[in-house]
Amino acid sequence: MNHLREEKRPVINISLEGLFQRVILQSGSAFSPWALAHESMTFTRHVARKLACPVLDHPALVRCMRQRPLSEIMRGPADGSCLLNCIWSHG
């Protein structure tokens, strides 16, 4: 089965004419086991500690982490054991 659209007509609507050459059909669910966050607050507090942010006062934790540059946050935990799960839960 060829999922690439070979026709000249737009995929969704006529106003998209000329914007796309090909499309790839994808599917999935936000409820897939790999997409669900598990123990996200535990991981968030772990990262906050590494950034010297407060961990018990939630509003202060959020303010502190929002002030940090992304590069500093990404250097956070070395193990990254639940990195994917935690990103999605606080997006």
PyRosetta script that sets phi, psi and omega in degrees:
from pyrosetta import init, pose_from_sequence

init()
pose = pose_from_sequence("MNHLREEKRPVINISLEGLFQRVILQSGSAFSPWALAHESMTFTRHVARKLACPVLDHPALVRCMRQRPLSEIMRGPADGSCLLNCIWSHG")
pose.set_psi(1, 124.3)
pose.set_omega(1, -179.8)
pose.set_phi(2, -91.7)
pose.set_psi(2, 114.6)
pose.set_omega(2, -179.0)
pose.set_phi(3, -89.9)
pose.set_psi(3, -5.0)
pose.set_omega(3, 176.8)
pose.set_phi(4, -80.3)
pose.set_psi(4, 132.6)
pose.set_omega(4, -177.6)
pose.set_phi(5, -82.9)
pose.set_psi(5, 118.7)
pose.set_omega(5, -177.0)
pose.set_phi(6, -94.4)
pose.set_psi(6, -15.7)
pose.set_omega(6, -175.7)
pose.set_phi(7, -71.7)
pose.set_psi(7, 161.2)
pose.set_omega(7, 178.9)
pose.set_phi(8, -84.7)
pose.set_psi(8, -15.4)
pose.set_omega(8, -179.7)
pose.set_phi(9, -70.6)
pose.set_psi(9, 149.1)
pose.set_omega(9, 177.3)
pose.set_phi(10, -67.3)
pose.set_psi(10, 155.9)
pose.set_omega(10, -177.3)
pose.set_phi(11, -70.2)
pose.set_psi(11, -47.5)
pose.set_omega(11, -172.6)
pose.set_phi(12, -106.2)
pose.set_psi(12, -49.3)
pose.set_omega(12, -176.2)
pose.set_phi(13, -158.2)
pose.set_psi(13, 157.7)
pose.set_omega(13, -172.0)
pose.set_phi(14, -60.4)
pose.set_psi(14, -28.0)
pose.set_omega(14, -178.9)
pose.set_phi(15, -68.5)
pose.set_psi(15, -11.5)
pose.set_omega(15, 178.7)
pose.set_phi(16, -91.8)
pose.set_psi(16, 2.9)
pose.set_omega(16, -178.0)
pose.set_phi(17, -51.2)
pose.set_psi(17, 126.8)
pose.set_omega(17, 176.6)
pose.set_phi(18, 84.5)
pose.set_psi(18, -6.3)
pose.set_omega(18, -178.6)
pose.set_phi(19, -83.3)
pose.set_psi(19, -26.6)
pose.set_omega(19, -177.0)
pose.set_phi(20, -126.7)
pose.set_psi(20, 142.2)
pose.set_omega(20, 174.8)
pose.set_phi(21, -97.6)
pose.set_psi(21, -37.5)
pose.set_omega(21, -179.6)
pose.set_phi(22, -146.1)
pose.set_psi(22, 161.9)
pose.set_omega(22, 175.5)
pose.set_phi(23, -133.4)
pose.set_psi(23, 155.4)
pose.set_omega(23, 174.5)
pose.set_phi(24, -120.8)
pose.set_psi(24, 124.0)
pose.set_omega(24, 179.0)
pose.set_phi(25, -80.0)
pose.set_psi(25, 131.7)
pose.set_omega(25, 178.2)
pose.set_phi(26, -134.4)
pose.set_psi(26, 154.1)
pose.set_omega(26, 176.1)
pose.set_phi(27, -146.4)
pose.set_psi(27, 166.7)
pose.set_omega(27, 179.6)
pose.set_phi(28, 169.3)
pose.set_psi(28, -179.7)
pose.set_omega(28, -179.1)
pose.set_phi(29, -137.8)
pose.set_psi(29, 138.4)
pose.set_omega(29, 175.9)
pose.set_phi(30, -67.9)
pose.set_psi(30, -11.0)
pose.set_omega(30, -179.6)
pose.set_phi(31, -98.2)
pose.set_psi(31, 8.7)
pose.set_omega(31, 175.6)
pose.set_phi(32, -63.4)
pose.set_psi(32, 145.7)
pose.set_omega(32, -178.3)
pose.set_phi(33, -54.3)
pose.set_psi(33, -36.8)
pose.set_omega(33, -178.6)
pose.set_phi(34, -73.3)
pose.set_psi(34, -17.6)
pose.set_omega(34, -177.2)
pose.set_phi(35, -93.4)
pose.set_psi(35, -10.9)
pose.set_omega(35, -177.7)
pose.set_phi(36, -86.5)
pose.set_psi(36, 140.0)
pose.set_omega(36, 179.2)
pose.set_phi(37, -83.7)
pose.set_psi(37, 131.1)
pose.set_omega(37, 177.2)
pose.set_phi(38, -121.4)
pose.set_psi(38, 130.5)
pose.set_omega(38, 178.6)
pose.set_phi(39, 55.9)
pose.set_psi(39, 39.8)
pose.set_omega(39, -175.8)
pose.set_phi(40, -67.0)
pose.set_psi(40, -36.2)
pose.set_omega(40, 179.1)
pose.set_phi(41, -69.0)
pose.set_psi(41, -33.3)
pose.set_omega(41, 176.3)
pose.set_phi(42, -61.3)
pose.set_psi(42, -46.4)
pose.set_omega(42, 180.0)
pose.set_phi(43, -67.3)
pose.set_psi(43, -40.9)
pose.set_omega(43, 179.1)
pose.set_phi(44, -59.2)
pose.set_psi(44, -44.4)
pose.set_omega(44, 178.5)
pose.set_phi(45, -65.5)
pose.set_psi(45, -35.7)
pose.set_omega(45, 177.0)
pose.set_phi(46, -61.0)
pose.set_psi(46, -47.3)
pose.set_omega(46, 178.8)
pose.set_phi(47, -65.0)
pose.set_psi(47, -42.8)
pose.set_omega(47, -179.8)
pose.set_phi(48, -58.8)
pose.set_psi(48, -42.1)
pose.set_omega(48, 178.3)
pose.set_phi(49, -60.3)
pose.set_psi(49, -43.0)
pose.set_omega(49, 179.7)
pose.set_phi(50, -63.1)
pose.set_psi(50, -28.4)
pose.set_omega(50, -179.2)
pose.set_phi(51, -94.2)
pose.set_psi(51, 5.7)
pose.set_omega(51, -177.4)
pose.set_phi(52, 60.2)
pose.set_psi(52, 36.5)
pose.set_omega(52, 175.9)
pose.set_phi(53, -98.1)
pose.set_psi(53, 153.5)
pose.set_omega(53, 176.7)
pose.set_phi(54, -65.4)
pose.set_psi(54, 147.0)
pose.set_omega(54, -177.8)
pose.set_phi(55, -113.9)
pose.set_psi(55, -16.5)
pose.set_omega(55, -177.4)
pose.set_phi(56, -95.0)
pose.set_psi(56, -28.5)
pose.set_omega(56, 179.2)
pose.set_phi(57, -95.4)
pose.set_psi(57, 100.3)
pose.set_omega(57, -173.1)
pose.set_phi(58, -56.9)
pose.set_psi(58, -49.9)
pose.set_omega(58, 179.1)
pose.set_phi(59, -58.4)
pose.set_psi(59, -38.7)
pose.set_omega(59, 178.7)
pose.set_phi(60, -68.1)
pose.set_psi(60, -38.6)
pose.set_omega(60, 177.0)
pose.set_phi(61, -59.3)
pose.set_psi(61, -48.0)
pose.set_omega(61, -179.1)
pose.set_phi(62, -62.9)
pose.set_psi(62, -46.3)
pose.set_omega(62, 179.3)
pose.set_phi(63, -58.8)
pose.set_psi(63, -45.7)
pose.set_omega(63, -178.9)
pose.set_phi(64, -61.4)
pose.set_psi(64, -48.7)
pose.set_omega(64, -177.2)
pose.set_phi(65, -67.5)
pose.set_psi(65, -32.9)
pose.set_omega(65, 178.0)
pose.set_phi(66, -67.9)
pose.set_psi(66, -23.8)
pose.set_omega(66, 179.9)
pose.set_phi(67, -84.1)
pose.set_psi(67, -11.8)
pose.set_omega(67, -178.9)
pose.set_phi(68, -83.5)
pose.set_psi(68, 142.0)
pose.set_omega(68, 174.6)
pose.set_phi(69, -68.7)
pose.set_psi(69, 149.5)
pose.set_omega(69, -179.2)
pose.set_phi(70, -55.4)
pose.set_psi(70, -40.0)
pose.set_omega(70, -178.5)
pose.set_phi(71, -59.2)
pose.set_psi(71, -36.4)
pose.set_omega(71, 179.0)
pose.set_phi(72, -70.7)
pose.set_psi(72, -40.7)
pose.set_omega(72, 178.8)
pose.set_phi(73, -65.1)
pose.set_psi(73, -40.7)
pose.set_omega(73, -178.4)
pose.set_phi(74, -67.6)
pose.set_psi(74, -23.9)
pose.set_omega(74, 176.1)
pose.set_phi(75, -79.3)
pose.set_psi(75, -8.0)
pose.set_omega(75, -176.3)
pose.set_phi(76, -42.5)
pose.set_psi(76, -110.6)
pose.set_omega(76, -174.3)
pose.set_phi(77, -73.8)
pose.set_psi(77, 137.4)
pose.set_omega(77, 179.7)
pose.set_phi(78, -76.8)
pose.set_psi(78, -31.5)
pose.set_omega(78, -174.9)
pose.set_phi(79, -78.6)
pose.set_psi(79, -34.3)
pose.set_omega(79, 179.2)
pose.set_phi(80, 59.5)
pose.set_psi(80, 24.9)
pose.set_omega(80, -171.8)
pose.set_phi(81, -58.8)
pose.set_psi(81, -32.5)
pose.set_omega(81, 179.1)
pose.set_phi(82, -126.7)
pose.set_psi(82, 28.5)
pose.set_omega(82, -175.5)
pose.set_phi(83, -54.3)
pose.set_psi(83, -49.6)
pose.set_omega(83, -178.5)
pose.set_phi(84, -61.7)
pose.set_psi(84, -45.8)
pose.set_omega(84, -179.5)
pose.set_phi(85, -61.4)
pose.set_psi(85, -39.2)
pose.set_omega(85, -173.7)
pose.set_phi(86, -76.2)
pose.set_psi(86, -34.3)
pose.set_omega(86, 178.4)
pose.set_phi(87, -60.3)
pose.set_psi(87, -46.1)
pose.set_omega(87, -176.1)
pose.set_phi(88, -67.4)
pose.set_psi(88, -30.1)
pose.set_omega(88, -175.2)
pose.set_phi(89, -75.4)
pose.set_psi(89, -23.6)
pose.set_omega(89, -177.4)
pose.set_phi(90, -114.2)
pose.set_psi(90, 8.1)
pose.set_omega(90, -176.3)
pose.set_phi(91, -46.2)
pose.dump_pdb("model.pdb")
